[in-house]
Amino acid sequence: MIVEVLFFGATAEATGERAIEFSLSENVNADEAFAAILKSFPGLQQNFKNSLLFAVNQEYSGGDKIIKNGDELAVFTAVSGG
């Protein structure tokens, strides 16, 4: 299946991409999809370690939520402000 992956801020700079089409196997959950993206872009893990966030269809996500064909996934760093 094909999903769209969006990269924001520093993750876009690290990957050199703002949006890509990404192929995943059927019946993949959010954790597995996130791991597959990180495997394809090793610089993300190297540069950001545990500060990455993941969203599915504009909602923070993780765990066992099943990804569907055409879903929009997003990878970004935590934002702080004051």
Number of C-alpha atoms within 10 A of each C-alpha: 15 16 18 17 20 19 21 16 12 15 22 16 12 17 16 11 13 15 16 13 14 16 15 17 13 12 14 17 17 21 16 19 23 21 12 15 17 15 12 12 15 12 14 24 14 11 13 15 9 11 12 15 15 21 18 20 13 11 11 12 18 17 11 11 14 15 23 18 14 13 15 19 27 23 24 19 17 11 9 5 3 2
